[in-house]
Amino acid sequence: MAQNNPLFESRTSFLTYLDRNTFDVIPGTECSICATNYQEGGEAPVQLPCMHIFGSLCLEKWTQQSATCPMCRTILHPIPPSKIEYDQERARLQAMAGWLASQKVRLVTEEILFQQEWTKLNEETDTPTFHPGIRRITEALLVRNRFVMRVNAGIEEADAMLGLHHFSWIDHDANERGRDQFRRLTAQLEALRDEFTQALGL
């Protein structure tokens, strides 16, 4: 079980520990992060104070995104407030993208049902243009088609942004840009959600 107190007072002291505590390769063993066997002259293994062993380079890369042990989630070094805020904004955007994806499925399903109903009514009347049911379905389809395109665009933009920006322990300016872009796009998608729910009466 992960503990609340970091094992190291800072990320710098953690990286120093990695540099000073590697040991010789044991034949046939592998890094649990990259699932690659250790090799002489390659990445050296290091044992964390929580007793779990990983490749030193893999650990350094891993902790660029997470401050915990990959195995037991023990906190390795303090998490700065900037990362907490960054992760919160990223999670908000991920949640909005997930909501849009669920509504995309809903819209496509409703479109199929409306088209089936439209076909049935069209076969039953001699004046489909003036049939109130057909007019209602046509208007509903137009609204849904318009939102499908905007929902698709929102999902694609969110996925692209989430794939582009990742927290960095070094480039603080990039973190601020990423956080602000997450926040800005989330606000745009929330506005789309509100318009969507109002237009469809959800």
For each residue, the residues with C-beta under 8 A, 3 or more apart:
1: 72
2: 68 69 72 73 74 75
3: 74 75
4: 75
5: 75
6: 9 67 75 76 77 78
7: 14 48 49 50 74 75 76 77
8: 11 13 14 17 76 77
9: 6 13 77 78
10: 13 14 77 78
11: 8 14 15 63 67 77 78 169
12: 15 16
13: 8 9 10 16 17 77
14: 7 8 10 11 17 18 63 76 77
15: 11 12 18 19 60
16: 12 13 19 20
17: 8 13 14 20 21 46
18: 14 15 21 22 46 56 59 60
19: 15 16 22 56
20: 16 17
21: 17 18 46 47
22: 18 19 44 45 46 56
23: 44 45 46 47
24: 44
25: 29 38 39 40 42 44 45
26: 29 38 45
27:
28: 37
29: 25 26 37 38 45 53
30: 35 36 37 38
31: 34 35 36 38 43 45 54 55 58
32: 35 52 53 54 70 71
33: 54 55 58 59 62 70
34: 31 55 58
35: 30 31 32
36: 30 31 55
37: 28 29 30
38: 25 26 29 30 31 42 43 44 45 55
39: 25 42 43
40: 25
41:
42: 25 38 39
43: 31 38 39 55 56 57 58
44: 22 23 24 25 38 55 56
45: 22 23 25 26 29 31 38 53 54 55 56
46: 17 18 21 22 23 53 54 55 56 59
47: 21 23 51 52 53
48: 7 51 52 53 54 59 69 74 76
49: 7
50: 7 69 71 72 74
51: 47 48
52: 32 47 48 69 70 71 72
53: 29 32 45 46 47 48
54: 31 32 33 45 46 48 58 59 62 70
55: 31 33 34 36 38 43 44 45 46 58 59
56: 18 19 22 43 44 45 46 59 60
57: 43 60 61
58: 31 33 34 43 54 55 61 62
59: 18 33 46 48 54 55 56 62 63 70
60: 15 18 56 57 63 64
61: 57 58 64
62: 33 54 58 59 65 66 70
63: 11 14 59 60 66 67 76 77 169
64: 60 61 166 167 168 169
65: 62 166 167
66: 62 63 70
67: 6 11 63 75 76 77 78 79 83
68: 2 73 74 75 76
69: 2 48 50 52 72 73 74 76
70: 32 33 52 54 59 62 66
71: 32 50 52
72: 1 2 50 52 69
73: 2 68 69
74: 2 3 7 48 50 68 69
75: 2 3 4 5 6 7 67 68 78 79
76: 6 7 8 14 48 63 67 68 69
77: 6 7 8 9 10 11 13 14 63 67
78: 6 9 10 11 67 75
79: 67 75 83 84
80: 83 84
81: 84 85
82: 85 86 172 175 176 179
83: 67 79 80 86 87 167 175
84: 79 80 81 87 88
85: 81 82 88 89 179
86: 82 83 89 90 167 175 178 179 182
87: 83 84 90 91 167
88: 84 85 91 92
89: 85 86 92 93 179 182 183 186
90: 86 87 93 94 162 165 178 179 182
91: 87 88 94 95
92: 88 89 95 96 182 183 186
93: 89 90 96 97 158 161 162 182 185 186 189
94: 90 91 97 98 158 162
95: 91 92 98 99
96: 92 93 99 100 154 158 186 189 190 193
97: 93 94 100 101 154 155 158 159 162 189
98: 94 95 101 102
99: 95 96 102 103 193
100: 96 97 103 104 151 154 155 158 189 192 193
101: 97 98 104 105 155
102: 98 99 105 106
103: 99 100 106 107 147 151 196
104: 100 101 107 108 148 151 152 155
105: 101 102 108 109
106: 102 103 109 110
107: 103 104 110 111 144 147 148 151
108: 104 105 111 112 148
109: 105 106 112 113
110: 106 107 113 114 140 144
111: 107 108 114 115 141 144 145 148
112: 108 109 115 116
113: 109 110 116 117
114: 110 111 117 118 137 140 141 144
115: 111 112 118 119 141
116: 112 113 119 120
117: 113 114 120 121 133 137
118: 114 115 121 122 134 137 138 141
119: 115 116 122 123
120: 116 117 123 124
121: 117 118 124 125 128 131 133 134 137
122: 118 119 125 128 131 134
123: 119 120
124: 120 121
125: 121 122 128 131 134
126:
127: 130 131
128: 121 122 125 131 134
129: 134
130: 127 135
131: 121 122 125 127 128 134 135
132: 135 136
133: 117 121 136 137
134: 118 121 122 125 128 129 131 137 138
135: 130 131 132 138 139
136: 132 133 139 140
137: 114 117 118 121 133 134 140 141
138: 118 134 135 141 142
139: 135 136 142 143
140: 110 114 136 137 143 144
141: 111 114 115 118 137 138 144 145
142: 138 139 145 146
143: 139 140 146 147 199 200
144: 107 110 111 114 140 141 147 148 200
145: 111 141 142 148 149
146: 142 143 149 150
147: 103 107 143 144 150 151 196 199 200
148: 104 107 108 111 144 145 151 152
149: 145 146 152 153
150: 146 147 153 154 192
151: 100 103 104 107 147 148 154 155 192 196
152: 104 148 149 155 156
153: 149 150 156 157
154: 96 97 100 150 151 157 158 188 189 192
155: 97 100 101 104 151 152 158 159
156: 152 153 159 160
157: 153 154 160 161 185
158: 93 94 96 97 100 154 155 161 162 185 189
159: 97 155 156 162 163
160: 156 157 163 164
161: 93 157 158 164 165 181 182 185
162: 90 93 94 97 158 159 165
163: 159 160
164: 160 161 178
165: 90 161 162 174 177 178 181 182
166: 64 65 178
167: 64 65 83 86 87 175 178
168: 64 171 172 174 175
169: 11 63 64
170:
171: 168 174 175
172: 82 168 175 176
173: 176 177
174: 165 168 171 177 178
175: 82 83 86 167 168 171 172 178 179
176: 82 172 173 179 180
177: 165 173 174 180 181
178: 86 90 164 165 166 167 174 175 181 182
179: 82 85 86 89 90 175 176 182 183
180: 176 177 183 184
181: 161 165 177 178 184 185
182: 86 89 90 92 93 161 165 178 179 185 186
183: 89 92 179 180 186 187
184: 180 181 187 188
185: 93 157 158 161 181 182 188 189
186: 89 92 93 96 182 183 189 190
187: 183 184 190 191
188: 154 184 185 191 192
189: 93 96 97 100 154 158 185 186 192 193
190: 96 186 187 193 194
191: 187 188 194 195
192: 100 150 151 154 188 189 195 196
193: 96 99 100 189 190 196 197
194: 190 191 197 198
195: 191 192 198 199
196: 103 147 151 192 193 199 200 202
197: 193 194 200 201 202
198: 194 195 201
199: 143 147 195 196
200: 143 144 147 196 197
201: 197 198
202: 196 197
